[in-house]
Structure formats: structure tokens, C-alpha cells
Amino acid sequence: MALLFNLILHYPLNSQSSEIDQMVAVLERNPNVDKEQLEIEKKLAKGEDIWMDHKKTLDQLPKFKPPKDNHLTEHQIHRLYQIVDHCWKEFRKFNQGYANRQTSGFGKAALIYFFGGIVLDLCTIEGQVQTQMTDEEFAWVRERMWETALFAVNRKIASGDVKEEEKEPLFRAQDQFCHMLGLVKDENNQVKTLPEKLKLSKIPRHNVQLFLQFKDEFRWRDVNFRNIEFDEQDIMRSAQVLPE
């Protein structure tokens, strides 16, 4: 499931609608069909139209202008988390209420590959409409949260104060944030992450403080900080080198 979150906003709506329309027609003629499954089929069939309607709504919102000081707000953090959480819930519904009932093994994986992108595109834009967050604001807030979380993770690892059970999720988070921020290089046909290349001039102390306050909401893909303890005083001391 974590791999599929790589597809959010990157996997285009595919042209499977005619095939889905045919499946819907067959299901509607079946008196024993599961209603939840049928609703998912209908949503997939109308996916492109639904997406376009939501896009028109987003296009009517005021243009987002990033603040010069790069300060995040609590409201932005909560809204982005709401979008991500909505996507997790919708994909679980698709996986449990549709894919699991269709097939198993390789067939199920293929089904998720072809239709999972539609589900993730739809739930993302649905979340944006619900939170009134334009594409530009979504992308800006997401990147600020990634780099702020990476700063805290880097400091946590560098401090050496890491419990055994924290190592795997911390290094996984560091790896993912480096990839998402483009802090990687190809060395001898192996991708090497470069957490030390994080641009500190873009990260205000204000955002680090918000991370420490709302770290549970700095979630993306399989990154989750709920069971990781951060030394607030140590991290904020390190943050003194950052802009206000």
C-alpha cells in the first residue's frame, strides 16, 4: 500500500472507463451484487468526469501566494493531514470493498495497479475541495512539511538518542523525504540519499516548532512519527541556525 502512495498526483487518470462501464452494466443486472462494490464500480466509471468537476471548483479558488518567510500555519498542516487521511481511508475502502472481492494474487495486484491510480487521484482532489486547498498550496505546504520533518529526523539521528524500535521508522522517513525532496544521487548504479544537503535557508524555526507540536500529522505514505520521541529542547537548539 505504501508503494501506491507514490502514485498520488503522479499517476494519470487512465482510459479504463469503457471497460469499467461494461463491468457496471453486468453487475447491475446481477440481483446478488454487493451494493458497496457496485458503488465503487460506478465511481470508477465516472472517475474522469468527477475529477474534472472538482478541478473546476479548485480553479475558482483564490490564487495561492507563498509567504516570503516560508511560515506554515496550523491550519495548513491540519488541512494537508485531512487530505492524506482521506486518501488512506478511500484506498482502504477500494482495496477491501472491491479489489479483495474481485481476485487474488497477481490478478489483484494488476487490478490495483490499473484502477488504484484513479482512486488516489480522485481522493486527493476530493480532499483538496473539502479543505479548499489549491494545487499550488497543496504542493507548497507538502514540500515545507517534508523538509521540516527531515530537519527534525536528521537531528534526532545525529543526536544518537535513538531507541532500537525507533531506528527503522526514522531511517525509512529520512530515506523517503530525501527522495521526495530530490536529495539523491546515482552512484555506481545505486541511488544514494543525501540528507545533509537539505537547504536550511528555506526552513524557518517557526516550522520546526510546529513540527514538534503536530508531528503526528506530518504523515506521508508509510511515514508515521506517532511512536517516535523527539527531544524538543535539543531540536530547537539546533534550529537556532535557521531563519526566524
C-alpha positions, 0 to 999 in steps of 0.5 A: 500500500505504501508503494501506491502512495507514490502514485498520488498526483503522479499517476494519470487518470487512465482510459479504463472507463469503457471497460469499467462501464461494461463491468457496471452494466453486468453487475447491475443486472446481477440481483446478488451484487454487493451494493458497496462494490457496485458503488465503487464500480460506478465511481470508477466509471465516472472517475474522469468526469468527477475529477474534472468537476472538482478541478473546476471548483479548485480553479475558482479558488483564490490564487495561492501566494507563498509567504516570503518567510516560508511560515506554515500555519496550523491550519495548513498542516491540519488541512494537508493531514485531512487530505492524506487521511482521506486518501488512506481511508478511500484506498482502504475502502477500494482495496477491501470493498472491491479489489479483495472481492474481485481476485487474488494474487497477481490478478489483484495486484494488476487490478490495483495497479490499473484502477488504484491510480484513479482512486488516489487521484480522485481522493486527493482532489476530493480532499483538496475541495473539502479543505479548499486547498489549491494545487499550488498550496497543496504542493507548497505546504507538502514540500515545507512539511517534508523538509521540516520533518527531515530537519527534525529526523536528521537531528534526532539521528545525529543526536544518537538518542535513538531507541532500537524500535525507533531506528527503522521508522526514522531511517525509512522517513529520512530515506523517503523525504530525501527522495521526495525532496530530490536529495539523491544521487546515482552512484555506481548504479545505486541511488544514494540519499543525501540528507545533509544537503537539505537547504536550511535557508528555506526552513524557518524555526517557526516550522520546526516548532510546529513540527514538534507540536503536530508531528503526528500529522506530518504523515506521508505514505508509510511515514508515521512519527506517532511512536517516535520521541523527539527531544524538543529542547535539543531540536530547537537548539539546533534550529537556532541556525535557521531563519526566524 
